[in-house]
Amino acid sequence: MNVRAAWERLRDAGPGAVHEARSPGVPPLRPTRRARRFDALVALALGIVSVYYGVDNVDNTVVREIAPGVQVVSRRPAGTGGLTLMVSLAAIASGALALRRRYPLAVLCVVAAVTLATPQSVLRLTFYAFVIAVYSAAVYSPYRLATLVALPVSVLLVGTSVDSVAPVIPNKYVVLLILAPMAGAALGLRTWRLRTDEGRSRLTTLEREQAEALRRAVEHERARIARELHDVVTHNVSVMVIQAGAARKIMTKSPEQAGEALLAVEAGGRAAMTELRHVMGLLTMDCAAEPTGTAETDAGLAPQPGLDQLDTLVGRVRDTGLRVGLTVTGVRRDLPPGVELAVYRVVQEALTNTVKHASGATASVTVAYRPDLLRVEVTDTGGRSGAGASTGGGRGLIGLRERLAVYDGTLQAGRRLSGGYRVEALIPLETA
């Protein structure tokens, strides 16, 4: 998110959301429940240790030899007032750490003020809480500019107030103070490398899954295009082959009938070109870019065939010499274009197979509208194989099953006991 988008979101949120504004790429202001529990335990543990240190050093005098013959006497707060002061300072500095993730800058300011108010002789009482507050502000504060100002100022104030004669950290702990951050840095580097390797592995897996999904999508799209082209080309070409063969046989004996057959071939070719233009227009999406008013554009923008074009389809098949009857029962309903196209392709494929494999037969097309079902049946009485009967390998019926499966439909096809062939499609419909 860029700065402008963040500012617009903040402005739209209103004044109550100002405290939520943060720099891009930093952790959220609201810590998890587990993090809050951890901070509370840290505050409690440090508070107990600090209070114990304060109680143990009430009314205590420490004599330190800083050089041969030179001693420094450090007096600790004494009496009930001293005890109350040290316990209060320890409780405030340690208790504030419970909110170090939610309000890191505020916690830093409070702990720094308490540290400055702590007597030099017992500075250890709040110094460690100050170190944790500085770390928390550097890591968790979402306010970049305020953090860059508050951190050096607080460190400078506390650092200049420390008495160099009486060091806050005992000398025996200096080595531990150096080694502990080094160990933490090494552990953090190892964790970072592990997470980087894990992220790289996840990215590789994701890329592989996306490539596989893209490959499957391409295969699915290729299969869909193949089905559509098969349904368009096979029917029209089969009709054109039948008509052209009939025209060739009767050309010398009956030129007029041959001319009618050739006209049917021309009509079939035009119908094939129209549907092919539509399919190609859907694939290339160039229809909208073409100038309007042309025949190609009108054909490309024409709707896909549906139940309204069944009469035209049956008429073209009748022109080949096949006797076809069309029966529609039930109350007609408006169906989705995809369902109507699927029904049209079922009738088209079934009649095409009849023309190719049952020349001279009688076919019947039945479309039955039911309240929750659309039933389409195409039957024929059987006949001899025509031209082009050897072509095809059952891809048409496979494509129809896949097309109907999109709408939870089923397709049954097989030979009839009385002779001929039967194709039945059932498509469930939504009840009104």
VOKOLBA-470331 format. One line per 5 residues: number of its first residue (from 1); their letters; for each residue x, y, z of C-alpha. Coordinates in steps of 0.05 Angstrom, whole numbers. Example, Ala and Ser with C-alpha at 12.3 -4.5 7.8 and 13.67 -1.06 7.14 Angstrom:
# residues 2
1 = AS = 246:-90:156 | 273:-21:143
END
This chain:
# residues 432
1 = MNVRA = 0:0:0 | 28:68:-19 | 27:129:25 | -30:162:-13 | -75:102:-6
6 = AWERL = -60:96:68 | -75:170:78 | -141:164:41 | -161:104:83 | -143:142:146
11 = RDAGP = -182:203:124 | -243:162:108 | -239:125:175 | -247:190:214 | -211:219:275
16 = GAVHE = -222:156:317 | -175:117:272 | -115:163:276 | -80:119:327 | -84:62:277
21 = ARSPG = -41:97:225 | 25:63:215 | 82:59:166 | 79:7:110 | 111:-60:123
26 = VPPLR = 111:-58:200 | 77:-106:248 | 4:-89:267 | -10:-49:330 | -53:-101:362
31 = PTRRA = -12:-160:388 | -39:-230:393 | -65:-260:458 | -3:-303:463 | 42:-242:457
36 = RRFDA = 2:-205:510 | 10:-263:558 | 84:-266:545 | 92:-192:558 | 52:-198:623
41 = LVALA = 98:-254:646 | 160:-214:629 | 133:-154:667 | 115:-197:726 | 182:-233:729
46 = LGIVS = 222:-169:722 | 178:-134:773 | 190:-189:825 | 265:-187:814 | 267:-111:817
51 = VYYGV = 225:-107:880 | 268:-159:913 | 330:-119:893 | 299:-56:922 | 279:-88:987
56 = DNVDN = 347:-120:995 | 383:-54:986 | 341:-10:1032 | 384:27:1083 | 447:-4:1054
61 = TVVRE = 515:28:1045 | 563:2:992 | 637:18:994 | 675:8:929 | 749:15:916
66 = IAPGV = 758:46:848 | 834:55:854 | 888:38:904 | 872:77:966 | 810:110:935
71 = QVVSR = 742:87:958 | 672:109:940 | 614:104:988 | 544:94:957 | 485:104:1003
76 = RPAGT = 418:72:985 | 350:101:1003 | 333:86:1075 | 271:77:1117 | 199:67:1098
81 = GGLTL = 201:124:1049 | 261:94:1013 | 227:26:1010 | 163:57:983 | 202:96:931
86 = MVSLA = 241:37:905 | 180:-10:903 | 139:43:866 | 194:56:815 | 204:-19:803
91 = AIASG = 129:-32:797 | 118:25:747 | 178:9:704 | 165:-65:702 | 89:-61:697
96 = ALALR = 92:-15:637 | 127:-70:598 | 61:-108:595 | 39:-58:541 | 106:-55:505
101 = RRYPL = 77:-83:439 | 12:-44:440 | 41:24:459 | 117:18:450 | 133:92:448
106 = AVLCV = 89:109:508 | 122:53:547 | 191:79:528 | 174:149:552 | 146:123:619
111 = VAAVT = 204:76:633 | 255:129:613 | 223:180:660 | 223:129:717 | 295:111:702
116 = LATPQ = 316:184:705 | 279:190:772 | 314:129:801 | 372:145:849 | 440:130:820
121 = SVLRL = 457:83:876 | 400:36:856 | 396:49:782 | 394:-25:768 | 323:-22:796
126 = TFYAF = 296:5:730 | 354:2:681 | 338:-67:654 | 266:-47:643 | 292:12:604
131 = VIAVY = 334:-34:559 | 273:-76:544 | 232:-14:530 | 284:12:481 | 285:-54:444
136 = SAAVY = 209:-57:441 | 204:14:414 | 255:-2:360 | 220:-67:339 | 146:-54:349
141 = SPYRL = 134:20:340 | 96:35:276 | 112:110:278 | 178:115:242 | 193:188:251
146 = ATLVA = 173:190:325 | 215:128:338 | 276:158:305 | 270:218:352 | 250:184:416
151 = LPVSV = 302:129:416 | 366:171:414 | 338:224:460 | 318:174:514 | 384:135:508
156 = LLVGT = 423:200:511 | 386:225:573 | 393:160:611 | 465:149:588 | 490:217:611
161 = SVDSV = 455:210:678 | 491:145:695 | 547:152:745 | 610:123:713 | 641:112:782
166 = APVIP = 587:63:801 | 571:22:739 | 500:-4:731 | 521:-72:705 | 571:-111:748
171 = NKYVV = 637:-127:715 | 625:-202:720 | 564:-195:676 | 597:-154:621 | 619:-216:582
176 = LLILA = 549:-245:587 | 520:-179:563 | 564:-184:500 | 554:-258:486 | 479:-259:496
181 = PMAGA = 463:-210:439 | 512:-248:394 | 477:-314:409 | 410:-281:397 | 434:-252:331
186 = ALGLR = 460:-319:309 | 394:-353:328 | 356:-299:292 | 399:-307:230 | 388:-382:230
191 = TWRLR = 313:-373:239 | 312:-322:182 | 349:-370:136 | 301:-427:153 | 241:-382:140
196 = TDEGR = 273:-358:75 | 284:-429:52 | 214:-448:72 | 185:-387:36 | 225:-404:-26
201 = SRLTT = 200:-476:-23 | 128:-452:-16 | 138:-404:-74 | 165:-460:-117 | 107:-504:-99
206 = LEREQ = 58:-449:-112 | 88:-435:-180 | 86:-509:-197 | 13:-513:-176 | -4:-451:-216
211 = AEALR = 31:-479:-277 | -7:-544:-269 | -73:-507:-261 | -58:-466:-323 | -42:-529:-362
216 = RAVEH = -107:-561:-340 | -145:-498:-358 | -113:-497:-427 | -130:-570:-438 | -201:-558:-415
221 = ERARI = -208:-499:-461 | -178:-537:-520 | -228:-594:-507 | -285:-544:-504 | -264:-512:-570
226 = ARELH = -256:-580:-601 | -326:-599:-580 | -355:-535:-608 | -319:-541:-674 | -338:-614:-680
231 = DVVTH = -411:-599:-669 | -410:-541:-719 | -368:-573:-774 | -391:-645:-771 | -465:-631:-779
236 = NVSVM = -460:-580:-835 | -406:-617:-873 | -444:-682:-869 | -507:-649:-896 | -466:-616:-952
241 = VIQAG = -434:-683:-970 | -502:-717:-975 | -530:-660:-1017 | -469:-657:-1062 | -472:-732:-1073
246 = AARKI = -545:-729:-1091 | -533:-671:-1139 | -477:-709:-1173 | -521:-770:-1184 | -581:-733:-1214
251 = MTKSP = -544:-677:-1249 | -553:-707:-1319 | -623:-736:-1308 | -656:-680:-1269 | -618:-614:-1272
256 = EQAGE = -673:-578:-1233 | -668:-625:-1173 | -593:-622:-1177 | -597:-547:-1173 | -640:-551:-1111
261 = ALLAV = -590:-598:-1079 | -533:-550:-1095 | -574:-494:-1065 | -580:-536:-1002 | -504:-546:-1003
266 = EAGGR = -495:-471:-1008 | -544:-459:-950 | -508:-510:-908 | -441:-478:-923 | -468:-409:-904
271 = AAMTE = -496:-437:-839 | -429:-470:-824 | -391:-405:-838 | -439:-366:-794 | -429:-412:-734
276 = LRHVM = -354:-415:-746 | -350:-339:-746 | -388:-338:-681 | -341:-389:-649 | -279:-353:-674
281 = GLLTM = -308:-286:-651 | -315:-314:-581 | -243:-339:-583 | -210:-276:-610 | -258:-224:-582
286 = DCAAE = -248:-183:-645 | -322:-173:-659 | -326:-110:-618 | -266:-80:-655 | -296:-91:-725
291 = PTGTA = -337:-36:-758 | -411:-45:-750 | -458:-55:-808 | -422:-112:-842 | -449:-182:-852
296 = ETDAG = -389:-213:-815 | -400:-169:-755 | -474:-185:-752 | -458:-259:-757 | -405:-254:-704
301 = LAPQP = -453:-218:-657 | -511:-265:-670 | -532:-306:-610 | -514:-379:-604 | -567:-426:-632
306 = GLDQL = -620:-450:-584 | -688:-483:-582 | -717:-430:-629 | -671:-455:-685 | -693:-528:-680
311 = DTLVG = -744:-518:-736 | -689:-491:-781 | -642:-548:-762 | -696:-600:-776 | -711:-566:-842
316 = RVRDT = -639:-571:-866 | -638:-644:-849 | -703:-656:-886 | -670:-626:-948 | -622:-684:-948
321 = GLRVG = -680:-732:-958 | -686:-755:-886 | -757:-754:-858 | -755:-719:-791 | -811:-703:-743
326 = LTVTG = -807:-651:-688 | -852:-654:-626 | -852:-605:-568 | -894:-621:-506 | -905:-585:-441
331 = VRRDL = -905:-511:-424 | -846:-477:-456 | -800:-439:-409 | -743:-390:-417 | -679:-427:-406
336 = PPGVE = -607:-403:-398 | -571:-396:-464 | -521:-450:-445 | -577:-501:-433 | -611:-484:-499
341 = LAVYR = -545:-490:-536 | -532:-558:-504 | -601:-583:-525 | -589:-556:-596 | -523:-592:-600
346 = VVQEA = -554:-657:-576 | -607:-655:-631 | -555:-633:-682 | -506:-689:-666 | -561:-742:-664
351 = LTNTV = -590:-722:-731 | -520:-717:-761 | -506:-789:-740 | -573:-810:-770 | -556:-777:-836
356 = KHASG = -488:-812:-837 | -507:-881:-810 | -581:-889:-825 | -594:-862:-895 | -666:-871:-915
361 = ATASV = -691:-877:-843 | -745:-839:-809 | -724:-796:-749 | -764:-765:-693 | -744:-708:-646
366 = TVAYR = -782:-699:-581 | -772:-641:-532 | -812:-648:-468 | -816:-593:-416 | -830:-617:-346
371 = PDLLR = -833:-577:-281 | -764:-598:-259 | -735:-632:-320 | -722:-621:-394 | -723:-685:-435
376 = VEVTD = -696:-689:-506 | -702:-752:-547 | -679:-766:-618 | -696:-834:-649 | -690:-865:-718
381 = TGGRS = -715:-928:-750 | -647:-949:-777 | -621:-953:-848 | -560:-960:-891 | -495:-923:-879
386 = GAGAS = -486:-861:-921 | -426:-821:-945 | -376:-805:-890 | -402:-860:-844 | -332:-886:-832
391 = TGGGR = -308:-820:-804 | -311:-802:-730 | -293:-841:-668 | -349:-827:-619 | -321:-759:-600
396 = GLIGL = -389:-726:-613 | -425:-766:-559 | -367:-757:-511 | -369:-682:-522 | -444:-681:-511
401 = RERLA = -437:-717:-444 | -384:-667:-422 | -428:-609:-445 | -489:-635:-408 | -449:-650:-345
406 = VYDGT = -438:-576:-336 | -513:-570:-322 | -518:-636:-283 | -549:-668:-344 | -543:-739:-369
411 = LQAGR = -540:-771:-438 | -560:-841:-458 | -548:-869:-527 | -555:-938:-556 | -591:-983:-605
416 = RLSGG = -666:-996:-599 | -695:-1065:-592 | -742:-1050:-650 | -685:-1026:-693 | -651:-960:-703
421 = YRVEA = -617:-915:-653 | -639:-873:-594 | -607:-813:-560 | -638:-785:-496 | -615:-725:-456
426 = LIPLE = -642:-705:-387 | -627:-636:-358 | -653:-617:-289 | -688:-549:-285 | -698:-502:-228
431 = TA = -770:-503:-203 | -807:-437:-206
END
